[in-house]
Amino acid sequence: MPRHTSDFLACWNREGNTSGHKERWKIVPACIWGDFNVIRYPVERSNCSRINGAMTEFSECIEELELVDPPLFGGSYTWRRGEGHQTASRIDRFLYSSQWEEQFTFIKQSTMPKLGSDHNPILLTCGNLNFKKSYFKFENWWMRVEGFKEEVKLWWQSFVVTGTPGFVLAEKLKLLKGKMKEWKPEEWWPELQLQGITTISVEEQIELEGPFEEEEILGCLKLCAMEKAPGPDGFPMSFYLSFWEILKENIIKAIQEFQARQITEKSFNATFVALIPKKAGAAELKDFRPISLIT
């Protein structure tokens, strides 16, 4: 592990130009590990009670790059020396970016039994890949936020990238995307002004939220296809229309209960499912697609 933050960043950039590359750690899924030959806190070394300069600089480096330092399970130390392990410390660890962390459902760092070395191997267990990745999309309304364009100008001018013109443009756009993901428009635009949007009257709101009336229910029933095949209960829509005067009291109450409580009898949504062949001579299940026959 290099002793200085600038040296650490130079490892990331072969050319040694570290300007602007700290931002790159914040937008890529990065993971580093190994023997850093330094600890962060006194508790990570036996018989240690003070924080020294190397520990402070190591912690500052991790914080500056916004890396995650996960807890260690299975033991407090990863290296031991001397009879009876008189000297022990945690100098081995995994560090990763928040973008790396977002790729998995869970991450756990733990020690493993020693295999002839004075170091304990460390294991980083990563859960299933998290496919709920959010994609960046620039919103046009951001340009109407007071101060946003000035902020973009400051961000763009702060990025220092070397290489071909095409590479420089692509890298600066990546860095800008990271800045915009961190940006919170509500800090710049306290209140979203909704102008020119048509609204409904109070009376119309009350009518929309009012209970279903008999005329409304009967009107919807008449719009249904009467001769379509019935569901598992065997009753087509023509039955409900023909016997409306007999059934309407119970139908209206059932619909109003659904409106009030958002629950309905399971049998009302029951349906047949048929397999429709996608091609001629369909023989395997993948050659069919299911279709609901609900009325």
Secondary structure by P-SEA (a helix, b strand, c coil): ccccaaaaaaaaccccccccaaaaaaccccccccccccccccccccccccccaaaaaaaaaaaaaccccccccccccccccccccccccccccccccaaaaaacccccccccccccccccbbbbbbccccccbbbbbbbcccccccaaaaaaaaaaaaccccccaaaaaaaaaaaaaaaaaaccccccccccccccbbbbcaaaaaaaaccccaaaaaaaaaacccccccccccccaaaaaaaccccaaaaaaaaaaaaacccccccccbbbbbbbbccccccccccbbbbbccc
